[in-house]
Amino acid sequence: MTEISAAVVKDLREKTGAGMMECKKALTDAGGDFEKAIDILRQKGLASAAKKASRSASQGLIGSYIHMDKLGVMLEVNCETDFVARTDDFQSLVKDIAMHIAATNPTYLSREDVSPDVIAREKDIYRAQVIGKPEQVVEKILDGKLEKFYTDTCLVDQIFVKDPDGKKKVRDIVTEKIAKLGENIVIRRFVRFHLGETLPSEPKSC
């Protein structure tokens, strides 16, 4: 049986936020392989987070971020209890998401918020770009381009700007916090202001 040192368990706990016993068990199950243990904890966390997704979340925070007095973001992130809302982990998550919104300027919260008319218009544009290709190829191309559209415009589908590996989406960092804090967490809404931007109803000045 592989001997698991307390130092390795501590390192895994600091990296994942999981409990000491969970970390020790994951390392044991992984035969001492640190990266495999991380994968095991992440898989367990995702399963746990999925079970919490249906639970009501009406507490939380209204967060904000102002950049050089020219760009601002406000957002509402909900959790289940005021206790979790006051934790450093939750407050850091809200701040990080606000900064992400400031940097990436998403149009929608999630792909479910994109209207069918917008999706149809995007598909028409993509279809016009691949005229002459076999239909089965066209459909695959359309699916790929539409997925890219979601990644570009939908907050939870965007790659999180602070992820050093450029792989985790915003929804992934929320899921990780759900697993760590033990409560459902929901990004409810957001708004982004940029000084001098023209609102849709405003005429452009000459």
Buried (B, 14 or more C-beta within 10 A) or exposed (E): EEEBEEEBBEBBBEEBBBEEEBBBBBBBEBEBBEEBBBEBBBEBBBEBBEEBEEEEBEBBBEBEBEEEEEBBBBBBBBBBBEEBBEBEEBBEBBBBBBBBBBBBBBEBBBBEBBEEEBBEEBBEEBBEEBEEEEEEEBEEBBEEBBEEBBEBBBBBBBBBBEBEEEEBBBBBBBBBBBBBBBBBBBBEEBEBEEEEEEEEEEEEEE
